[in-house]
Amino acid sequence: MTGIPLLIAFVIAIVLMIVLISKLRVHAFISLMLVSLLLAIVAGIELVKIPGIIGQGFSGTFTSIGIVIILGALVGNLLEKTGAALRMADSVIKVVGKKRPELAMLLMGWIVSIPVFCDSGFVILNPIRKALVKRTGTSSVAAAVALSMGLYISHCFIPPTPGPIAAANSLAEGLGQPVNLLMVMAIGTLCSILPLIISYVFAKLIGKKVKSRDEIEADSGKTVQSYEELVASYGKLPGVFMSFAPIIVPIILMALNSAFSMGGLNVPIITFLGTPIMALAVGVLLGVLVLAGAGKLKDFYAITDDTLRVTGPILFVTAAGGVLGKVIASTDLVNFISQNSGALATLGYFFPFLLAAILKTAQGSSTVAITTTAGILAPLMMTIGFTTPAQLALTVIAIGSGAMTVSHANDSYFWVVTNFSEMEVKDGYRTQTLGTLLLGIAGIINVVLVSLFI
C-alpha cells in the first residue's frame, strides 16, 4: 500500500490506538503492539518480515534509551532517599524565588538539553522537579510540562544536539557552503523566545486542569507529608555540592563530549565518559557516595530493586512505541512524502516546517524527522532561494519546529514524560501532545518573524 490510502490507514491506526487506550482502557502496551501489527498487515508489509520489524523496533528502544532510563531513575531514587533532591530544590528556590518554580524548570530544561538528549534530561532533572513541587506546593503537572517543553525546545533547535547539527551539515552540503554552527546556535537561541513564553503560559494553564496520580490521591483525603515534615524525616540533609554532583557531573561529561565532537576533536576518555550511559553511571557512583555519607548504604539494594520495579513498565511501553515507529518507517509512507514534497516548496519556511511535522507525527523520532527533512531539502535549497548562512540557519530551526509537532504514542519522549510525571495516558495527550503542537506553531512563527529582519 502507498499514497493516500496509506496516509488514511496511518490516521485510522492512530485514532484506533487512542480509542483503545483512553476509552476502552486497554493497556498501552497491548494497544501499541496490536495497532502496530494491524498497521503492518494493512500497509502490505510482507508477513514473514513483520516479526523481525517488531523485534527491531522493540529492541532498538532498549538500545537507545533503555539503560539511560534505568540509570537516570536510579540516580533520582538515590537523591530522593538521601534528601539531596530537597537540598537542590532549596538552592533553586533561593535563585528564582518560591513563586516561579515553573519558570525555573523551563529554563533549567532549556539549558540542560543543549548538550543532553531531552529523554535523558527529563529523567535526570525529574528529582529536582518533584522536590520543587513539594517545596513550593505548585502543580506537579505544570512543573512537568515546563520541564518537558524547555528540554524539547533546545533539543530541536540548538547544536550540539545531533539533529540540528546533522541538518545544518546536510543543508550546507546542498548549497556547497561551509556550515556555520555558531550562526545556527545564535538563531536557535533567538527563535526559542516565543516557544519559551508559550511553554510557560501553557504549563501554568494546563496545571490547573490536569492532575497527576499523586495529586489525585492527595485530593481524595490521603494523608500527605508537609514539606517541613519531609525534611525533618531525613535528619541532616547532604551538602549542596554533593547533592548536585550526581546530576551536574553527568551533564558536564555529556556537554564536553558534544563540544569536542562539534569541534572535531577525538579524546577517547571524554568520548567514553561522555556517552549518556557512562555519564549516568558516574552519576550513580556519586549518588552512592551521597547514600554512604547519609549512613544508608545498606539500603542500596532495596533502592535499586525499587527502581527496577518502577522503570520496568515504563521501558516496556516505551519500547512498544518504538515498534509502532519502526512499522511506520518500514512502510512506503516516508518515500511517498519525499516524492510529493515539490507541491509544498512554494510555502517558504512553512515548507520545511510542514514536511518535518508530517514525518515527526508519522514515525515518532524528532531526530529522524530533522535529518530526513534536511536530506529532502538539501538539493532544493537553491530552488527555494534559501542561500545565505542566516537563511540556512532559519531553515534548520523551521525543520526543528516541525520536528516538535507532535509528540504522541510513537515517541519515546511522550512515554518518558507521561510516566515519570505520574500522569494517565489521556492526560499525556492533553499535556505533552497539545503542548508540543503549540511549541511547533510558536517556533515557526518565531522563525518567520526573525526572517523579516535578517
C-alpha positions as CSV (number, residue, x, y, z in Angstrom):
1,M,0.0,0.0,0.0
2,T,1.2,3.5,-0.8
3,G,-0.1,7.0,-1.4
4,I,-3.3,8.5,0.0
5,P,-4.7,5.1,1.2
6,L,-1.5,4.6,3.3
7,L,-2.0,8.0,4.9
8,I,-5.6,7.2,5.7
9,A,-4.5,3.9,7.2
10,F,-2.0,5.7,9.4
11,V,-4.6,8.2,10.6
12,I,-7.0,5.4,11.4
13,A,-4.3,3.5,13.3
14,I,-3.5,6.5,15.5
15,V,-7.3,7.1,16.2
16,L,-7.7,3.4,17.0
17,M,-4.8,3.4,19.4
18,I,-6.2,6.5,21.2
19,V,-9.6,4.9,21.5
20,L,-8.2,1.6,22.8
21,I,-6.1,3.4,25.5
22,S,-8.4,6.2,26.5
23,K,-11.9,4.9,26.0
24,L,-11.7,1.1,26.2
25,R,-9.0,1.1,28.9
26,V,-6.8,-1.4,27.1
27,H,-3.3,-1.3,28.5
28,A,-1.0,1.0,26.5
29,F,1.5,-1.9,25.8
30,I,-1.2,-4.1,24.3
31,S,-2.8,-1.3,22.4
32,L,0.5,-0.2,20.8
33,M,1.5,-3.7,19.9
34,L,-1.9,-4.6,18.4
35,V,-2.1,-1.4,16.4
36,S,1.5,-1.9,15.1
37,L,0.7,-5.4,14.0
38,L,-2.6,-4.4,12.3
39,L,-1.0,-1.4,10.5
40,A,1.9,-3.6,9.3
41,I,-0.6,-6.1,7.8
42,V,-2.8,-3.4,6.2
43,A,0.2,-1.5,4.8
44,G,1.2,-4.6,2.9
45,I,4.5,-5.4,4.6
46,E,5.4,-9.0,3.8
47,L,4.1,-11.3,6.6
48,V,7.4,-13.0,7.0
49,K,9.2,-9.7,7.7
50,I,6.7,-8.4,10.3
51,P,8.0,-10.3,13.3
52,G,11.6,-9.1,12.6
53,I,10.4,-5.5,12.3
54,I,8.5,-5.7,15.6
55,G,11.6,-7.2,17.2
56,Q,13.9,-4.5,15.8
57,G,11.5,-1.7,17.0
58,F,11.3,-3.2,20.5
59,S,15.0,-3.8,20.9
60,G,16.0,-0.5,19.3
61,T,14.4,1.4,22.1
62,F,16.3,-0.5,24.7
63,T,19.5,0.0,22.8
64,S,19.0,3.8,22.6
65,I,17.5,4.8,25.9
66,G,16.7,1.7,28.0
67,I,19.8,1.7,30.2
68,V,19.7,5.5,30.3
69,I,16.2,5.4,31.8
70,I,17.2,2.8,34.4
71,L,20.4,4.6,35.5
72,G,18.7,8.0,35.4
73,A,15.9,6.7,37.6
74,L,18.4,5.1,40.0
75,V,20.2,8.5,40.3
76,G,16.8,10.1,41.0
77,N,15.9,7.5,43.6
78,L,19.2,7.9,45.4
79,L,18.7,11.6,45.5
80,E,15.2,11.2,46.9
81,K,16.1,8.7,49.6
82,T,19.0,10.8,50.9
83,G,17.2,14.1,50.9
84,A,19.7,15.5,48.3
85,A,16.8,16.4,46.0
86,L,15.3,18.6,48.7
87,R,18.6,20.3,49.2
88,M,18.7,21.0,45.4
89,A,15.2,22.3,45.5
90,D,16.0,24.8,48.3
91,S,19.0,26.0,46.3
92,V,17.0,26.6,43.2
93,I,14.3,28.4,45.1
94,K,16.9,30.8,46.5
95,V,17.8,31.8,43.0
96,V,14.4,32.0,41.3
97,G,12.1,32.6,44.2
98,K,9.3,30.5,45.6
99,K,6.7,32.0,43.2
100,R,8.3,30.9,39.9
101,P,9.0,27.1,40.1
102,E,7.6,26.5,36.6
103,L,10.0,29.1,35.2
104,A,12.9,27.5,37.0
105,M,12.1,24.1,35.5
106,L,11.5,25.6,32.0
107,L,14.9,27.4,31.9
108,M,16.7,24.6,33.6
109,G,15.4,22.2,30.9
110,W,16.2,24.5,28.1
111,I,19.9,24.9,29.2
112,V,20.4,21.2,30.0
113,S,19.1,19.9,26.7
114,I,21.6,21.9,24.7
115,P,24.2,19.2,25.2
116,V,21.9,16.4,26.6
117,F,19.1,14.5,24.8
118,C,15.7,15.5,26.1
119,D,14.8,11.9,27.2
120,S,17.9,11.8,29.4
121,G,17.5,15.4,30.6
122,F,13.9,14.7,31.8
123,V,15.0,11.6,33.8
124,I,18.0,13.4,35.3
125,L,16.1,16.6,36.3
126,N,12.9,14.8,37.5
127,P,14.1,14.6,41.1
128,I,14.5,18.3,41.3
129,R,11.1,18.8,39.7
130,K,9.5,16.5,42.3
131,A,11.3,18.2,45.2
132,L,10.3,21.7,43.9
133,V,6.7,20.6,43.8
134,K,6.9,19.6,47.4
135,R,8.8,22.7,48.4
136,T,6.5,25.2,46.7
137,G,3.2,23.4,46.5
138,T,3.0,24.1,42.8
139,S,1.2,21.9,40.4
140,S,3.1,18.7,39.6
141,V,1.8,18.7,36.1
142,A,2.7,22.3,35.5
143,A,6.3,21.7,36.6
144,A,6.5,18.6,34.4
145,V,5.2,20.3,31.3
146,A,7.5,23.3,31.9
147,L,10.5,20.9,32.2
148,S,9.4,18.8,29.2
149,M,8.9,21.8,26.9
150,G,12.1,23.5,27.9
151,L,14.1,20.4,27.2
152,Y,12.3,19.9,23.9
153,I,13.0,23.4,22.5
154,S,16.7,23.3,22.7
155,H,16.8,19.6,21.7
156,C,15.3,20.5,18.4
157,F,16.8,24.0,17.9
158,I,20.3,24.3,19.2
159,P,23.6,22.3,18.4
160,P,25.4,20.3,19.6
161,T,22.2,18.2,19.8
162,P,22.7,15.7,16.9
163,G,19.6,16.6,14.9
164,P,20.3,20.3,14.3
165,I,24.0,19.6,13.6
166,A,23.1,16.9,11.0
167,A,20.5,19.2,9.4
168,A,22.9,22.1,9.2
169,N,25.6,20.0,7.6
170,S,23.3,18.4,5.1
171,L,21.8,21.7,4.0
172,A,25.3,23.3,3.8
173,E,26.5,20.5,1.6
174,G,23.4,21.0,-0.7
175,L,24.5,24.6,-1.1
176,G,28.2,23.8,-1.4
177,Q,29.0,26.1,1.6
178,P,30.8,25.5,4.9
179,V,28.4,25.2,7.8
180,N,28.3,28.0,10.4
181,L,27.2,26.2,13.5
182,L,27.7,29.4,15.6
183,M,25.0,31.1,13.4
184,V,22.7,28.1,13.9
185,M,23.2,28.3,17.7
186,A,22.6,32.0,17.8
187,I,19.4,31.9,15.7
188,G,18.2,28.8,17.5
189,T,18.5,30.8,20.8
190,L,16.7,33.8,19.3
191,C,13.9,31.6,17.9
192,S,13.5,29.9,21.4
193,I,12.0,33.1,22.8
194,L,8.4,32.7,21.7
195,P,8.2,28.9,22.3
196,L,9.6,29.5,25.8
197,I,6.9,32.1,26.5
198,I,4.2,29.9,25.2
199,S,5.5,26.9,27.2
200,Y,5.4,28.9,30.4
201,V,1.8,30.1,29.8
202,F,0.7,26.7,28.7
203,A,2.3,25.0,31.8
204,K,0.6,27.4,34.2
205,L,-2.8,26.9,32.5
206,I,-2.8,23.2,32.0
207,G,-1.5,22.6,35.6
208,K,-4.9,23.9,36.7
209,K,-6.8,21.4,34.6
210,V,-4.8,18.2,34.8
211,K,-3.6,16.4,37.9
212,S,-1.0,13.7,38.4
213,R,-1.9,10.5,40.3
214,D,-0.2,11.7,43.5
215,E,-2.2,14.9,43.4
216,I,-5.4,13.0,42.9
217,E,-4.6,10.8,45.9
218,A,-3.9,14.0,48.0
219,D,-7.3,15.4,46.9
220,S,-9.1,12.2,47.9
221,G,-8.1,12.7,51.5
222,K,-5.0,10.6,51.7
223,T,-2.5,11.9,54.3
224,V,0.4,13.7,52.7
225,Q,3.5,14.8,54.5
226,S,4.2,18.5,54.6
227,Y,7.5,19.7,53.2
228,E,8.8,20.5,56.7
229,E,7.8,17.0,57.9
230,L,9.5,15.5,54.9
231,V,12.8,17.4,55.6
232,A,12.7,16.5,59.3
233,S,12.3,12.8,58.4
234,Y,15.8,12.9,56.8
235,G,17.6,14.5,59.7
236,K,20.6,16.3,58.3
237,L,20.4,16.9,54.6
238,P,23.5,16.4,52.4
239,G,25.7,19.4,51.4
240,V,24.8,21.5,48.3
241,F,27.9,20.3,46.3
242,M,27.3,16.6,46.9
243,S,23.6,17.0,46.3
244,F,24.1,18.5,42.9
245,A,27.1,16.3,41.9
246,P,25.2,13.2,40.7
247,I,23.3,15.4,38.2
248,I,25.7,18.1,37.3
249,V,28.7,15.9,36.7
250,P,26.9,13.7,34.1
251,I,25.7,16.8,32.3
252,I,29.2,18.3,32.2
253,L,30.6,15.0,30.8
254,M,27.9,14.8,28.1
255,A,28.4,18.5,27.3
256,L,32.2,18.1,27.0
257,N,31.7,15.1,24.6
258,S,29.3,17.2,22.5
259,A,31.6,20.2,22.4
260,F,34.6,18.0,21.5
261,S,32.6,16.2,18.8
262,M,31.4,19.5,17.3
263,G,35.0,20.8,17.2
264,G,36.2,17.7,15.5
265,L,38.4,16.6,18.5
266,N,38.8,12.9,19.4
267,V,39.6,12.4,23.1
268,P,38.8,8.7,23.9
269,I,38.3,9.2,27.6
270,I,35.9,12.1,27.0
271,T,34.1,10.1,24.4
272,F,33.8,7.2,26.7
273,L,32.7,9.1,29.8
274,G,30.5,11.5,27.8
275,T,28.1,8.9,26.4
276,P,24.8,9.0,28.2
277,I,25.2,5.5,29.6
278,M,28.7,6.1,31.1
279,A,27.9,9.6,32.3
280,L,24.9,8.4,34.2
281,A,26.9,5.5,35.6
282,V,29.2,8.1,37.0
283,G,26.1,9.9,38.4
284,V,25.1,6.6,40.1
285,L,28.5,6.2,41.7
286,L,28.3,9.8,43.1
287,G,24.8,9.0,44.3
288,V,26.1,6.0,46.2
289,L,28.7,8.3,47.8
290,V,25.8,10.6,49.0
291,L,24.0,7.5,50.3
292,A,27.1,6.4,52.2
293,G,27.5,9.8,53.6
294,A,24.0,9.7,54.9
295,G,24.7,6.3,56.6
296,K,22.2,4.5,54.4
297,L,24.5,2.4,52.2
298,K,22.7,-0.8,53.5
299,D,19.6,0.5,51.6
300,F,21.3,0.5,48.2
301,Y,20.0,-3.0,47.2
302,A,16.4,-2.1,48.1
303,I,16.6,1.3,46.3
304,T,18.0,-0.5,43.2
305,D,15.2,-3.1,43.3
306,D,12.6,-0.5,43.7
307,T,14.0,1.5,40.8
308,L,13.8,-1.6,38.5
309,R,10.2,-2.3,39.5
310,V,9.2,1.3,38.7
311,T,11.1,1.6,35.4
312,G,10.1,-1.8,34.0
313,P,6.6,-0.8,32.9
314,I,8.0,2.5,31.5
315,L,10.5,0.6,29.4
316,F,8.0,-1.9,28.0
317,V,5.5,0.8,27.0
318,T,8.3,3.0,25.5
319,A,9.6,0.0,23.6
320,A,6.1,-0.7,22.2
321,G,6.0,2.9,21.0
322,G,9.3,2.1,19.2
323,V,7.6,-0.8,17.5
324,L,4.9,1.5,16.0
325,G,7.6,3.9,14.8
326,K,9.6,1.0,13.2
327,V,6.5,-0.3,11.5
328,I,5.6,3.1,10.0
329,A,9.2,3.6,8.9
330,S,9.1,0.2,7.1
331,T,6.1,1.2,5.0
332,D,6.2,3.4,1.9
333,L,5.0,6.5,3.8
334,V,8.3,8.4,4.0
335,N,9.0,7.7,0.3
336,F,5.6,9.0,-0.6
337,I,6.1,12.2,1.3
338,S,9.5,12.7,-0.2
339,Q,8.2,12.2,-3.8
340,N,5.4,14.7,-3.3
341,S,7.4,17.4,-1.5
342,G,7.6,19.6,-4.6
343,A,4.0,20.7,-4.0
344,L,5.0,22.3,-0.7
345,A,8.1,24.1,-2.0
346,T,6.3,27.4,-2.6
347,L,5.5,27.9,1.1
348,G,8.8,29.4,2.2
349,Y,9.8,28.4,5.7
350,F,6.5,26.7,6.2
351,F,7.6,24.1,3.7
352,P,10.4,22.6,5.9
353,F,8.1,23.0,8.9
354,L,5.2,21.0,7.4
355,L,7.5,18.4,5.9
356,A,9.2,17.8,9.3
357,A,5.8,17.9,11.1
358,I,4.4,15.2,8.9
359,L,7.5,13.0,9.3
360,K,7.6,13.6,13.1
361,T,3.9,12.7,13.6
362,A,4.2,9.7,11.4
363,Q,7.3,8.0,12.8
364,G,7.9,9.5,16.3
365,S,11.5,10.5,16.4
366,S,12.4,14.2,16.2
367,T,16.0,13.4,15.2
368,V,14.8,11.2,12.3
369,A,12.3,13.8,11.2
370,I,15.0,16.5,11.3
371,T,17.6,14.5,9.4
372,T,15.2,13.1,6.9
373,T,13.7,16.5,6.1
374,A,17.1,18.1,5.7
375,G,18.1,15.3,3.3
376,I,15.0,16.0,1.2
377,L,15.6,19.8,1.3
378,A,19.3,19.8,0.6
379,P,19.1,19.6,-3.2
380,L,16.2,22.1,-3.2
381,M,17.8,24.9,-1.2
382,M,18.9,26.9,-4.3
383,T,15.5,26.4,-6.0
384,I,13.6,27.6,-2.9
385,G,16.0,30.6,-2.6
386,F,17.5,29.9,0.9
387,T,21.2,30.5,0.2
388,T,22.7,32.7,2.9
389,P,24.1,31.4,6.2
390,A,21.2,33.1,8.1
391,Q,18.6,31.6,5.8
392,L,20.2,28.2,6.2
393,A,20.1,28.6,10.0
394,L,16.4,29.6,9.9
395,T,15.7,26.6,7.7
396,V,17.3,24.4,10.4
397,I,15.1,26.0,13.1
398,A,12.0,25.7,10.8
399,I,12.7,22.0,10.5
400,G,13.2,21.7,14.3
401,S,9.9,23.4,14.8
402,G,8.2,20.8,12.6
403,A,10.1,18.0,14.4
404,M,8.4,19.0,17.6
405,T,4.9,18.6,16.1
406,V,3.6,16.5,17.6
407,S,4.9,14.1,20.4
408,H,2.5,11.2,20.9
409,A,2.4,7.5,21.5
410,N,5.1,6.6,18.9
411,D,7.6,8.9,20.5
412,S,9.7,7.6,23.4
413,Y,9.8,11.1,24.9
414,F,6.0,11.0,25.3
415,W,6.2,7.9,27.5
416,V,9.1,9.2,29.5
417,V,7.3,12.5,30.3
418,T,3.9,10.8,30.9
419,N,5.2,8.0,33.1
420,F,7.8,9.9,35.2
421,S,5.2,12.7,35.8
422,E,2.7,10.1,37.0
423,M,0.0,11.1,34.5
424,E,-2.6,9.0,32.8
425,V,-2.1,8.4,29.1
426,K,-5.2,10.5,28.2
427,D,-3.6,13.4,30.2
428,G,-0.4,12.8,28.3
429,Y,-2.3,13.8,25.2
430,R,-3.7,16.9,26.9
431,T,-0.3,18.0,28.1
432,Q,2.7,16.6,26.1
433,T,0.9,16.2,22.7
434,L,-1.0,19.5,22.8
435,G,2.0,21.3,24.3
436,T,4.3,20.2,21.5
437,L,1.7,21.3,18.9
438,L,1.7,24.8,20.4
439,L,5.5,24.7,20.6
440,G,5.9,23.8,16.9
441,I,3.5,26.6,15.9
442,A,5.2,29.1,18.1
443,G,8.6,28.0,16.7
444,I,7.7,28.6,13.1
445,I,6.0,31.9,13.9
446,N,9.3,32.9,15.6
447,V,11.3,31.8,12.5
448,V,9.1,33.9,10.2
449,L,9.4,37.0,12.5
450,V,13.2,36.7,12.7
451,S,13.4,36.2,8.9
452,L,11.8,39.7,8.4
453,F,14.8,41.3,10.0
454,I,17.9,39.3,8.8
